[in-house]
Amino acid sequence: MTVPTKIAISKVYNFTQASIYKKYKNFFFVLLIISIFIALSVPLANFTSDVTKNYERIDFRNLKNLPLVKLTNSVSIVTPRNSQCTHWDCFNIYRCGHTGHDRIAVYVYPLRKYVDEHGVPATEHLSKEYYYLLNTVIKSKYYTANPEEACIFIPSIDTLNQDRLRLNLTSRALSSLPYWRGGENHLIFNMVAGSTPDFSTVVELDVGKAIIAGAGFDTYSFRERFDISLPVFSLMGKAAAVKDTLYERSWLVTSSQLNVDPYFLTELQKLRYHHHDYLLILDACHRHRYTQRCDIETGKTFEYPQVLKESIFCLVFRGERMGQLVLLEAMAANCIPVIVADGHVMPFRNIIDWKRFSVFIMESHLSTLMDVLNNISDKRIRQMQQNLLYIYQKYFSSMKSIVLTTLDILQDRVYPHLGKTYDELNLKPDEINNNPLFFPMTSPKSHGFSAVILTYDRVESLFTLIERLSKVPSLMKIIVVWNNQRKSPPPLSEFPKIQKPVNVIRTHANKLSNRFYPYKEIETEAVLHIDDDIVMLTSDEVEFAYEVWREFPDRIVGFPSRTHIWDNVTQMWKYESEWTNEISMVLTGAAFLHKYWSFLYTNYMPVEVKDWVDEHMNCEDIAMNFLVANITNKPPIKVTPRKKFKCPECASNEMLSADLGHMVERSQCISRFEKAFGRMPLKSVEFRADPVLFKDPFPEKLKRFNDIGSL
């Protein structure tokens, strides 16, 4: 039977379509398998490649049978130390950043034994201190075994003590290092520099462009922002270390340093004659007994360094070398260092504020020693001891701490945008208060401010103030806090007719704290707190203050400023309203604050503070300054030169501040609030903010703020 042509063609077509589908289905399946194989092979290839590059790590298990390197004059060319080096012209920043993260990579050269042309050792064996140093670097987060990605290079040649070095051979050994390149990006550690009779303040090696982390720098040899100043590490520090500051001290000040300059010793003996019970002068009892000291007058023997725990202050003099062991030994004993060494570059001075826990006296003023120390209050001494204990434990208590701090300093130089702040470097964790508000680097678009006016019954003054505030361009709303429960506020129909909304809030009790209540009517972040008698401010002054607040929204920014001072006679804090060079408070009678501070004042202010303010009708502005400073650790900002804020139209008996007892109470407030907060958070500053063209002889059309007002 013959199959119809039409049907045959249909079958052939269907067969062909099925074959093609099956063929391409297999093709795509094979392509998928190949793609998966390639994807899995790439990481494996990289891993295999990494394995083949097995970079050598330092092996401390065998320090005897080290590879030998013979130094010849033709191999290594030494380069003298460049005394003009800075971070910008001697440090190759482009060697950093090859590890894929924002962190320096530190390479330590493998251990080698260097000999001269005659086979004589050119370098000494590793000292215990340098062994710990290298071991710390290798175990740190900065270490890399790959020299190609390294940013910093550390030689495995021990250069800590110049007395152990053959300077020429050591310099040649350094120059023979494979990545030396004239010392570029190399870090040389040294703690004992110079030798008799000159005692150079910097290690006398030919290191070219290398960074020197050394002890004993003076201001002439130290290359600022390039070298790193170290302490002379003392193993005796552990014997004197204390864990708290509660030790009772028998002596005011002790001199325990050996080989003190005769001039200093003569001056000390003169002081001892007049202050026999307060000054202890010690010297060596025996030439080879470092752990004992004897009174130079009585010969009484003291165990050293334990005797340092018996003194509040310890003298540190400039000796043959600038760096002295006694510095770290005194710090370990929590004995406040008194530095008598002109020109000495203190250890880690670029990050540590030494004035927080030490005293500096010029060598020519040593005769004033006892007067200076006697004028330091007991409270200040306790603060210095607490700061000293924290700084020593953080930076100086071990070789590991010193080395890691050195690397951290280099890290912050290479990546300054990730660097630590002054507070993070110097303050104890419980002293650092991060702002609860997030602020961008530049001020945001202006949303205006709300004015909160606290008033009682000065209606005429209130209306004048409202009219003046209405002329301020950034004003969004006025909120009148009526604090008089015996008298009703005027109806809104009697208020001045202005273009901005006015809300009147009547309180249930006459409390000064009512001005800081976070009213729901406050819709802006910026709040101008102002008294009803502050009618002298111009619109330009208020607008300028608001612009300053936008740049510093975590601060109190305002007009009337005050300061606090310590009275050594009464041993109490004193509220000072006289004009001085410093301010530590801006009164909230005319000041801008973020509304968040009102929330904290209402809900988290210590109860005893709020109760005292409401009971005495005083000090609410001081309390707010304490609160903000305690959270931010920052001072307020005074704007414009105006200092007089007395209302000319107001009767004296209407003003709370007219009462003399009012001023006395304000001093009591500061002492009381200090106890409530557990510390003195107020910070003093010596500046104010004025418009850029203030007092410049420019046409008014070129000035944004013309009417800044008078004194």
PLY file of the C-alpha trace (Angstrom):
ply
format ascii 1.0
element vertex 711
property float x
property float y
property float z
element edge 710
property int vertex1
property int vertex2
end_header
0.00 0.00 0.00
1.38 3.40 -0.99
1.56 6.05 1.71
0.17 9.39 0.59
2.85 11.93 -0.16
1.38 14.49 2.19
1.47 12.11 5.12
5.06 11.01 4.37
6.31 14.56 4.31
4.62 15.20 7.66
6.35 12.23 9.26
9.75 13.23 7.90
9.25 16.77 9.22
8.26 15.57 12.69
11.23 13.21 12.82
13.64 15.93 11.77
12.26 18.36 14.40
12.62 15.79 17.15
16.21 15.03 16.12
17.16 18.70 16.12
15.54 19.23 19.56
17.40 16.24 21.00
20.67 17.36 19.43
20.49 20.91 20.85
19.25 19.62 24.20
22.46 17.60 24.51
24.50 20.62 23.37
23.09 22.91 26.07
23.50 20.21 28.69
27.17 19.75 27.79
27.63 23.56 27.77
26.15 23.74 31.29
28.54 21.04 32.53
31.53 22.88 31.02
30.45 26.19 32.60
30.14 24.62 36.04
33.56 23.00 35.65
35.17 26.30 34.67
33.52 28.13 37.58
34.84 25.56 40.03
38.28 25.48 38.46
39.05 29.21 38.79
39.22 29.34 42.64
41.07 26.03 42.59
43.61 27.47 40.15
44.06 30.51 42.37
44.45 28.31 45.40
47.01 26.19 43.56
48.84 29.33 42.51
48.90 30.59 46.10
50.22 27.29 47.34
53.13 27.47 44.92
54.05 30.87 46.37
54.93 29.66 49.83
56.45 32.78 51.39
58.93 32.17 54.17
57.83 32.95 57.71
60.24 33.54 60.54
60.98 30.36 62.44
62.01 31.04 66.05
62.59 27.38 66.81
66.16 27.46 65.50
68.16 30.61 66.24
71.58 28.95 65.95
71.89 27.39 62.50
70.89 30.45 60.51
71.69 31.01 56.82
74.97 32.88 56.42
75.19 36.24 54.61
78.68 37.56 53.85
79.00 41.33 53.60
81.35 42.85 51.06
82.04 46.48 50.23
80.90 45.94 46.65
77.55 44.42 47.59
76.05 46.97 49.98
76.24 50.75 49.62
75.15 52.55 52.76
73.07 55.74 52.68
73.35 58.23 55.57
70.23 59.01 57.56
68.17 61.72 55.85
67.51 64.27 58.60
64.99 66.16 56.43
62.62 63.26 55.85
58.88 63.74 56.20
55.98 61.39 55.66
55.30 63.05 52.31
58.72 62.78 50.66
60.44 59.73 52.20
57.53 57.35 52.65
56.18 55.54 49.57
52.45 55.46 50.19
51.90 53.55 46.95
53.37 50.41 48.44
50.37 50.25 50.76
46.86 49.01 50.03
47.73 45.86 48.04
46.07 43.47 50.49
42.49 44.36 49.59
41.69 46.01 52.91
42.43 49.32 54.63
45.28 48.04 56.76
49.03 48.29 56.51
50.91 45.07 55.77
54.13 44.60 57.74
56.84 42.25 56.52
59.60 40.91 58.80
62.80 39.77 57.11
63.87 36.16 57.71
66.56 35.62 60.32
70.09 35.59 58.95
73.61 35.55 60.34
75.71 38.37 58.89
79.51 38.17 58.76
82.18 40.45 57.29
84.80 39.56 54.66
86.83 37.68 57.27
83.91 35.67 58.63
83.63 37.74 61.81
79.99 38.19 62.97
78.72 41.62 61.95
75.62 41.56 64.15
74.83 40.32 67.65
72.40 37.59 68.60
68.80 38.63 69.15
68.18 40.19 72.53
65.22 38.99 74.54
63.46 42.32 73.96
63.94 42.21 70.18
62.79 38.60 70.13
59.54 39.66 71.81
59.29 42.61 69.44
59.51 40.50 66.28
57.23 37.86 67.74
54.61 40.53 68.50
54.74 41.84 64.93
54.37 38.37 63.43
51.35 37.59 65.60
49.71 40.96 64.94
46.91 41.67 62.47
49.35 43.70 60.37
51.80 40.91 59.53
52.27 39.52 56.04
54.72 36.88 54.85
54.53 38.25 51.30
57.06 41.04 50.73
55.39 41.99 47.44
52.28 43.21 49.25
54.11 44.70 52.22
53.77 48.36 53.15
56.27 48.38 56.06
59.48 46.34 56.33
61.13 45.44 59.65
64.68 44.02 59.63
65.38 41.00 61.80
68.68 42.67 62.76
68.62 43.70 66.43
69.19 47.48 66.60
67.67 48.17 70.03
70.93 48.97 71.83
73.63 50.96 70.05
76.20 49.79 72.61
75.87 46.29 71.10
76.23 47.43 67.49
79.17 47.59 65.13
77.75 50.62 63.37
79.44 50.29 59.99
78.79 46.57 59.63
75.22 46.85 60.86
74.57 49.65 58.36
75.99 47.47 55.59
73.84 44.55 56.74
70.75 46.74 56.54
71.71 47.98 53.08
72.10 44.39 51.88
68.45 43.60 52.55
66.66 42.70 49.29
63.90 45.34 49.62
65.98 48.08 51.27
65.84 50.69 48.47
67.66 53.29 50.53
65.60 52.50 53.63
62.27 53.42 52.05
59.29 52.20 54.13
61.60 50.43 56.59
61.09 50.66 60.34
64.13 50.62 62.64
63.58 50.06 66.38
66.06 51.52 68.87
65.85 52.22 72.61
69.45 53.04 73.55
70.99 55.56 71.15
74.38 57.21 71.09
77.62 56.34 72.83
80.21 58.02 74.99
81.23 60.80 75.03
78.68 62.60 72.82
75.59 60.41 73.35
73.67 61.20 70.19
69.90 61.42 70.66
69.31 59.20 67.61
70.87 55.85 66.72
73.98 56.49 64.61
73.25 54.04 61.81
73.19 54.87 58.10
69.53 54.13 57.49
68.70 56.51 54.63
64.96 57.10 54.44
64.04 54.57 57.12
61.61 55.47 59.91
63.21 55.33 63.34
61.11 54.26 66.29
63.49 55.26 69.03
63.83 56.42 72.61
65.66 59.55 73.66
64.81 61.89 70.79
65.17 65.61 71.30
63.37 68.24 69.27
66.39 68.66 66.96
66.82 65.02 65.94
63.14 64.06 65.88
61.54 64.18 62.44
57.97 65.25 63.18
55.23 63.04 61.73
57.90 60.63 60.48
59.87 59.17 63.38
58.12 57.63 66.38
59.28 58.36 69.93
59.43 55.32 72.22
60.10 54.82 75.93
63.12 52.93 77.23
61.53 49.65 78.21
62.29 48.46 81.74
61.76 44.93 82.99
61.71 46.38 86.51
58.34 47.96 85.79
56.54 44.71 86.57
57.96 44.71 90.10
56.50 48.16 90.74
53.22 47.79 88.86
50.02 48.62 90.72
46.43 47.81 89.78
44.71 50.76 91.41
45.40 54.26 92.72
44.43 53.72 96.35
47.96 53.48 97.75
48.84 55.73 100.68
51.98 57.68 99.82
54.59 58.74 102.39
56.51 61.20 100.25
55.40 64.07 98.07
58.22 63.69 95.56
61.11 61.27 95.10
64.29 61.40 93.05
65.49 57.83 92.46
67.37 58.24 89.19
71.04 57.24 89.08
73.85 59.43 87.75
71.90 62.66 88.12
73.61 65.76 86.79
75.48 67.58 89.63
73.53 70.78 88.93
70.21 69.02 89.48
71.51 67.24 92.58
72.66 70.54 94.11
69.26 72.13 93.54
67.51 69.12 95.06
69.65 69.26 98.17
68.75 72.92 98.63
65.07 72.02 98.38
65.54 69.09 100.76
66.88 71.47 103.40
63.55 73.36 103.48
61.23 70.41 102.71
62.87 67.54 104.54
59.65 65.60 105.15
58.38 65.85 101.59
61.38 65.30 99.30
63.29 62.01 99.17
66.61 61.90 97.29
68.00 58.44 96.55
71.18 57.16 94.95
72.79 53.77 94.40
73.74 51.87 97.55
76.07 49.59 95.66
77.41 49.83 92.18
75.96 46.49 91.07
72.71 46.44 93.04
70.08 48.09 90.90
67.25 46.88 93.14
68.35 48.98 96.12
68.53 52.72 96.70
69.89 54.68 99.65
68.94 58.07 101.06
71.85 60.37 100.22
71.62 62.01 103.68
70.74 59.25 106.13
71.96 56.23 104.18
68.67 54.43 104.82
68.14 51.57 102.37
65.01 51.26 100.24
63.97 48.42 97.97
63.72 49.54 94.37
61.41 50.00 92.50
58.95 49.33 95.36
59.95 52.63 96.97
58.32 54.47 94.06
54.93 53.33 95.38
55.58 55.48 98.46
55.73 58.74 96.52
53.08 60.86 94.80
55.50 62.41 92.30
58.70 61.00 90.78
61.42 63.09 89.17
62.69 62.20 85.70
65.82 64.10 84.66
67.74 64.40 81.44
70.78 62.18 81.83
73.59 61.22 79.50
70.78 59.98 77.29
67.39 61.65 77.01
65.46 58.41 77.47
65.55 57.04 81.01
64.42 53.75 82.54
62.99 55.57 85.55
60.15 57.01 83.45
58.44 53.66 82.88
59.34 52.45 86.37
57.65 55.48 87.92
54.61 55.12 85.66
54.28 51.46 86.62
54.21 52.47 90.30
51.54 55.07 89.52
53.96 57.77 90.61
53.18 60.94 88.65
56.24 61.79 86.50
57.78 65.23 86.94
59.74 65.74 83.72
62.86 67.92 84.00
64.32 67.47 80.52
64.19 70.44 78.16
63.61 69.45 74.56
62.86 65.80 75.27
60.32 64.28 72.88
57.99 62.28 75.10
57.06 58.72 74.05
54.15 58.55 71.60
53.63 62.27 72.02
51.69 62.48 68.74
48.84 60.51 70.26
49.23 60.83 74.05
48.42 63.99 76.00
51.14 63.84 78.67
49.82 66.88 80.51
46.86 64.80 81.70
49.08 62.73 84.00
52.50 64.38 84.32
54.16 67.66 85.30
56.75 69.50 83.22
59.31 71.83 84.80
62.05 73.62 82.89
65.57 72.73 84.00
66.32 76.34 84.92
63.17 76.44 87.09
63.93 73.36 89.19
64.09 75.58 92.28
60.30 76.10 91.96
59.62 72.36 92.18
58.00 72.30 95.62
55.88 75.39 94.95
54.54 73.87 91.74
53.69 70.52 93.33
52.13 72.04 96.45
49.76 74.07 94.27
48.28 70.93 92.71
45.04 70.07 94.49
44.33 66.63 95.91
41.50 66.23 93.44
43.77 66.97 90.50
46.32 64.50 91.85
43.69 61.76 91.96
42.68 62.54 88.40
46.28 62.42 87.23
46.87 59.10 88.99
43.80 57.58 87.36
44.85 58.85 83.94
48.39 57.59 84.50
47.23 54.10 85.46
45.10 53.84 82.32
47.76 55.17 79.93
50.50 52.95 81.37
48.42 49.79 81.14
47.28 50.62 77.61
50.55 51.75 76.01
53.60 50.96 78.16
53.02 47.90 80.36
54.79 45.45 78.03
56.96 45.23 74.95
53.89 43.99 73.13
51.93 47.15 73.98
54.78 49.39 72.81
55.19 47.55 69.50
51.48 47.41 68.69
51.08 51.10 69.52
53.92 51.87 67.10
52.19 49.92 64.34
48.86 51.58 65.16
50.49 55.00 64.71
51.75 54.00 61.26
48.33 52.61 60.42
46.69 55.94 61.26
49.25 57.81 59.16
48.62 55.69 56.09
44.83 55.64 56.57
44.09 58.89 58.44
40.37 58.71 57.66
40.23 55.60 59.86
42.38 57.06 62.61
41.37 57.23 66.26
40.24 60.46 67.87
41.86 62.24 70.81
39.19 60.85 73.15
39.72 57.28 71.97
43.47 57.60 72.45
43.55 59.35 75.83
40.31 58.82 77.73
39.16 55.77 79.61
36.24 53.96 77.96
33.82 55.14 80.65
34.84 58.74 79.92
34.06 58.51 76.22
30.48 59.38 75.44
29.44 58.96 71.84
26.81 61.37 70.65
23.32 59.87 70.55
22.63 61.82 67.37
24.00 61.07 63.93
25.27 64.11 62.09
26.48 64.26 58.48
29.75 65.97 57.66
27.99 69.06 56.30
24.91 70.77 57.62
21.64 69.52 56.08
19.04 71.61 54.33
17.57 74.09 56.76
14.21 73.20 58.25
14.07 76.22 60.51
13.73 76.37 64.28
11.05 76.67 66.92
11.31 79.35 69.61
10.25 78.27 73.10
9.62 81.31 75.32
9.31 80.76 79.06
7.20 83.50 80.61
5.31 84.26 83.81
3.36 87.49 83.46
5.59 90.02 81.66
3.14 90.44 78.82
4.57 93.63 77.36
8.08 92.21 77.21
6.70 88.96 75.78
4.92 90.73 72.94
8.04 92.75 72.12
10.08 89.55 71.94
7.53 87.85 69.67
7.62 90.78 67.26
11.42 90.69 67.15
11.59 86.92 66.64
9.05 87.08 63.81
11.66 88.95 61.74
14.14 86.06 61.88
14.01 84.29 58.48
14.46 80.73 59.78
11.80 80.94 62.51
9.06 78.35 61.92
6.96 78.55 65.08
6.74 80.29 68.46
5.72 78.30 71.52
4.89 80.32 74.63
5.20 78.35 77.88
2.93 80.20 80.32
4.30 79.35 83.77
1.73 81.29 85.85
-1.06 79.17 87.34
-2.72 82.12 89.11
-3.24 84.16 86.01
-4.48 83.24 82.58
-2.43 84.15 79.51
-3.77 86.85 77.19
-6.07 85.60 74.43
-4.38 84.97 71.11
-6.34 87.85 69.63
-4.24 90.24 71.71
-0.93 88.74 70.58
1.09 90.56 67.91
-0.08 89.80 64.38
2.80 87.90 62.77
3.17 85.53 59.82
4.33 82.57 61.93
2.12 80.31 64.10
2.03 80.93 67.85
1.07 78.25 70.38
0.44 78.97 74.05
0.96 76.13 76.54
-0.24 76.62 80.10
1.70 74.56 82.64
0.30 72.89 85.75
3.10 74.02 88.08
5.55 76.90 88.15
8.77 75.02 87.40
11.83 76.16 85.49
12.12 72.64 84.09
8.95 73.30 82.08
11.05 75.10 79.49
12.77 71.82 78.59
9.70 69.61 78.33
9.58 67.92 74.87
6.24 69.41 73.84
4.56 67.75 70.87
4.13 71.20 69.33
7.90 71.30 68.72
8.22 69.98 65.17
11.76 71.09 64.33
15.04 69.63 65.55
16.42 73.07 66.40
14.90 74.79 69.41
15.66 78.34 70.53
15.12 78.49 74.28
14.73 82.12 75.26
13.49 84.12 78.26
10.74 86.67 77.82
13.06 89.52 78.86
15.72 88.88 76.19
14.43 91.61 73.88
17.77 93.09 72.85
18.85 90.46 70.30
18.64 91.44 66.65
17.28 89.18 63.93
20.78 88.90 62.44
22.19 87.70 65.75
19.53 85.02 66.11
19.81 83.90 62.49
23.59 83.69 62.73
23.36 81.65 65.94
21.01 79.25 64.17
23.48 78.85 61.29
26.24 78.05 63.76
23.99 75.49 65.47
23.39 73.79 62.12
27.12 73.13 61.90
27.31 71.92 65.54
23.86 70.49 66.33
25.14 68.46 69.29
26.29 71.58 71.16
24.57 74.32 73.11
24.94 77.39 70.88
23.91 80.72 72.31
24.63 84.15 73.69
25.06 84.61 77.49
28.17 82.72 78.61
29.55 81.81 82.02
32.41 79.78 83.43
33.21 77.68 86.48
36.42 77.92 88.50
37.92 75.96 91.37
38.32 77.86 94.63
41.39 76.52 96.45
40.31 78.30 99.64
36.82 76.81 99.95
37.78 73.64 98.05
34.60 74.04 96.01
33.54 75.03 92.53
32.51 78.63 91.97
30.07 80.04 89.42
31.71 83.00 87.69
29.64 85.60 85.83
32.46 88.09 85.25
33.89 88.41 81.75
36.95 86.18 81.44
39.02 84.58 78.69
37.22 81.26 79.13
33.67 79.99 79.00
32.30 76.62 80.02
28.56 77.28 79.95
26.08 79.00 77.65
22.90 79.90 79.52
19.63 78.68 78.07
18.02 82.08 78.52
19.01 82.55 74.86
20.44 79.41 73.29
19.84 76.85 70.55
19.61 73.17 71.47
18.61 70.01 69.70
15.20 68.89 70.92
16.73 65.54 71.91
18.32 67.22 74.91
14.86 68.21 76.16
13.87 64.56 75.99
16.93 63.53 78.01
16.45 66.33 80.53
12.84 65.32 81.15
13.32 61.56 81.25
16.92 60.82 82.25
18.24 63.74 84.26
19.25 62.57 87.78
16.22 62.97 90.04
18.12 64.91 92.70
19.15 67.48 90.08
15.64 68.06 88.76
14.14 68.21 92.24
16.72 70.75 93.40
16.13 72.94 90.33
12.37 72.94 90.78
12.55 73.49 94.53
14.97 76.43 94.38
13.77 77.90 91.05
17.38 78.11 89.93
20.14 76.40 87.92
18.08 74.69 85.22
20.46 76.18 82.64
23.50 74.89 84.53
21.88 71.46 84.73
21.34 71.42 80.95
24.99 72.35 80.39
26.04 69.47 82.66
23.78 67.08 80.77
25.02 67.98 77.28
28.69 68.09 78.30
28.38 64.75 80.09
27.04 63.08 76.95
29.24 64.75 74.33
32.38 65.69 76.29
32.30 68.95 74.32
32.03 72.59 75.39
29.25 74.96 74.33
29.69 77.62 71.66
29.15 81.30 72.35
28.19 83.43 69.36
28.64 87.18 68.74
30.36 89.59 71.15
27.24 90.63 73.09
27.68 90.15 76.83
24.99 92.35 78.39
21.51 90.85 78.49
19.79 92.83 81.23
16.29 93.89 80.22
16.15 97.73 80.41
12.36 97.83 80.67
12.06 95.13 83.34
11.83 95.99 87.04
14.64 94.55 89.15
12.27 92.79 91.52
10.82 90.85 88.58
14.11 89.14 87.79
15.23 85.98 89.60
18.89 86.79 88.99
18.60 90.12 90.83
18.66 88.31 94.19
22.18 87.98 95.64
21.23 84.63 97.12
20.43 83.49 93.61
24.10 83.86 92.63
25.34 82.07 95.75
23.04 79.15 95.00
24.47 78.85 91.49
27.91 78.09 92.92
26.31 75.50 95.15
24.60 74.04 92.09
27.88 73.30 90.36
29.30 71.39 93.34
26.00 69.57 93.88
25.64 68.61 90.21
29.23 67.39 90.08
28.41 64.86 92.79
25.20 63.84 91.04
27.01 63.22 87.74
30.01 61.60 89.41
32.48 63.91 87.68
32.97 67.43 86.37
31.88 67.23 82.71
32.04 70.96 81.90
34.73 71.84 79.36
36.32 75.28 79.05
37.12 77.00 75.75
38.64 80.32 74.79
36.82 81.17 71.58
33.49 82.37 70.25
31.89 82.33 66.80
31.45 85.54 64.81
30.45 86.12 61.17
33.38 85.95 58.75
33.12 89.62 57.73
32.42 90.84 61.25
34.01 94.29 61.77
35.55 94.23 58.29
35.23 97.52 56.34
33.06 95.99 53.65
29.87 97.47 52.18
26.75 96.21 53.90
25.56 94.67 50.64
28.46 92.22 50.80
27.73 91.18 54.38
25.06 88.64 55.19
24.84 89.63 58.87
25.06 93.39 59.26
23.28 93.98 62.55
25.25 91.81 64.93
24.59 94.17 67.79
26.71 95.91 70.38
28.52 94.66 73.45
0 1
1 2
2 3
3 4
4 5
5 6
6 7
7 8
8 9
9 10
10 11
11 12
12 13
13 14
14 15
15 16
16 17
17 18
18 19
19 20
20 21
21 22
22 23
23 24
24 25
25 26
26 27
27 28
28 29
29 30
30 31
31 32
32 33
33 34
34 35
35 36
36 37
37 38
38 39
39 40
40 41
41 42
42 43
43 44
44 45
45 46
46 47
47 48
48 49
49 50
50 51
51 52
52 53
53 54
54 55
55 56
56 57
57 58
58 59
59 60
60 61
61 62
62 63
63 64
64 65
65 66
66 67
67 68
68 69
69 70
70 71
71 72
72 73
73 74
74 75
75 76
76 77
77 78
78 79
79 80
80 81
81 82
82 83
83 84
84 85
85 86
86 87
87 88
88 89
89 90
90 91
91 92
92 93
93 94
94 95
95 96
96 97
97 98
98 99
99 100
100 101
101 102
102 103
103 104
104 105
105 106
106 107
107 108
108 109
109 110
110 111
111 112
112 113
113 114
114 115
115 116
116 117
117 118
118 119
119 120
120 121
121 122
122 123
123 124
124 125
125 126
126 127
127 128
128 129
129 130
130 131
131 132
132 133
133 134
134 135
135 136
136 137
137 138
138 139
139 140
140 141
141 142
142 143
143 144
144 145
145 146
146 147
147 148
148 149
149 150
150 151
151 152
152 153
153 154
154 155
155 156
156 157
157 158
158 159
159 160
160 161
161 162
162 163
163 164
164 165
165 166
166 167
167 168
168 169
169 170
170 171
171 172
172 173
173 174
174 175
175 176
176 177
177 178
178 179
179 180
180 181
181 182
182 183
183 184
184 185
185 186
186 187
187 188
188 189
189 190
190 191
191 192
192 193
193 194
194 195
195 196
196 197
197 198
198 199
199 200
200 201
201 202
202 203
203 204
204 205
205 206
206 207
207 208
208 209
209 210
210 211
211 212
212 213
213 214
214 215
215 216
216 217
217 218
218 219
219 220
220 221
221 222
222 223
223 224
224 225
225 226
226 227
227 228
228 229
229 230
230 231
231 232
232 233
233 234
234 235
235 236
236 237
237 238
238 239
239 240
240 241
241 242
242 243
243 244
244 245
245 246
246 247
247 248
248 249
249 250
250 251
251 252
252 253
253 254
254 255
255 256
256 257
257 258
258 259
259 260
260 261
261 262
262 263
263 264
264 265
265 266
266 267
267 268
268 269
269 270
270 271
271 272
272 273
273 274
274 275
275 276
276 277
277 278
278 279
279 280
280 281
281 282
282 283
283 284
284 285
285 286
286 287
287 288
288 289
289 290
290 291
291 292
292 293
293 294
294 295
295 296
296 297
297 298
298 299
299 300
300 301
301 302
302 303
303 304
304 305
305 306
306 307
307 308
308 309
309 310
310 311
311 312
312 313
313 314
314 315
315 316
316 317
317 318
318 319
319 320
320 321
321 322
322 323
323 324
324 325
325 326
326 327
327 328
328 329
329 330
330 331
331 332
332 333
333 334
334 335
335 336
336 337
337 338
338 339
339 340
340 341
341 342
342 343
343 344
344 345
345 346
346 347
347 348
348 349
349 350
350 351
351 352
352 353
353 354
354 355
355 356
356 357
357 358
358 359
359 360
360 361
361 362
362 363
363 364
364 365
365 366
366 367
367 368
368 369
369 370
370 371
371 372
372 373
373 374
374 375
375 376
376 377
377 378
378 379
379 380
380 381
381 382
382 383
383 384
384 385
385 386
386 387
387 388
388 389
389 390
390 391
391 392
392 393
393 394
394 395
395 396
396 397
397 398
398 399
399 400
400 401
401 402
402 403
403 404
404 405
405 406
406 407
407 408
408 409
409 410
410 411
411 412
412 413
413 414
414 415
415 416
416 417
417 418
418 419
419 420
420 421
421 422
422 423
423 424
424 425
425 426
426 427
427 428
428 429
429 430
430 431
431 432
432 433
433 434
434 435
435 436
436 437
437 438
438 439
439 440
440 441
441 442
442 443
443 444
444 445
445 446
446 447
447 448
448 449
449 450
450 451
451 452
452 453
453 454
454 455
455 456
456 457
457 458
458 459
459 460
460 461
461 462
462 463
463 464
464 465
465 466
466 467
467 468
468 469
469 470
470 471
471 472
472 473
473 474
474 475
475 476
476 477
477 478
478 479
479 480
480 481
481 482
482 483
483 484
484 485
485 486
486 487
487 488
488 489
489 490
490 491
491 492
492 493
493 494
494 495
495 496
496 497
497 498
498 499
499 500
500 501
501 502
502 503
503 504
504 505
505 506
506 507
507 508
508 509
509 510
510 511
511 512
512 513
513 514
514 515
515 516
516 517
517 518
518 519
519 520
520 521
521 522
522 523
523 524
524 525
525 526
526 527
527 528
528 529
529 530
530 531
531 532
532 533
533 534
534 535
535 536
536 537
537 538
538 539
539 540
540 541
541 542
542 543
543 544
544 545
545 546
546 547
547 548
548 549
549 550
550 551
551 552
552 553
553 554
554 555
555 556
556 557
557 558
558 559
559 560
560 561
561 562
562 563
563 564
564 565
565 566
566 567
567 568
568 569
569 570
570 571
571 572
572 573
573 574
574 575
575 576
576 577
577 578
578 579
579 580
580 581
581 582
582 583
583 584
584 585
585 586
586 587
587 588
588 589
589 590
590 591
591 592
592 593
593 594
594 595
595 596
596 597
597 598
598 599
599 600
600 601
601 602
602 603
603 604
604 605
605 606
606 607
607 608
608 609
609 610
610 611
611 612
612 613
613 614
614 615
615 616
616 617
617 618
618 619
619 620
620 621
621 622
622 623
623 624
624 625
625 626
626 627
627 628
628 629
629 630
630 631
631 632
632 633
633 634
634 635
635 636
636 637
637 638
638 639
639 640
640 641
641 642
642 643
643 644
644 645
645 646
646 647
647 648
648 649
649 650
650 651
651 652
652 653
653 654
654 655
655 656
656 657
657 658
658 659
659 660
660 661
661 662
662 663
663 664
664 665
665 666
666 667
667 668
668 669
669 670
670 671
671 672
672 673
673 674
674 675
675 676
676 677
677 678
678 679
679 680
680 681
681 682
682 683
683 684
684 685
685 686
686 687
687 688
688 689
689 690
690 691
691 692
692 693
693 694
694 695
695 696
696 697
697 698
698 699
699 700
700 701
701 702
702 703
703 704
704 705
705 706
706 707
707 708
708 709
709 710
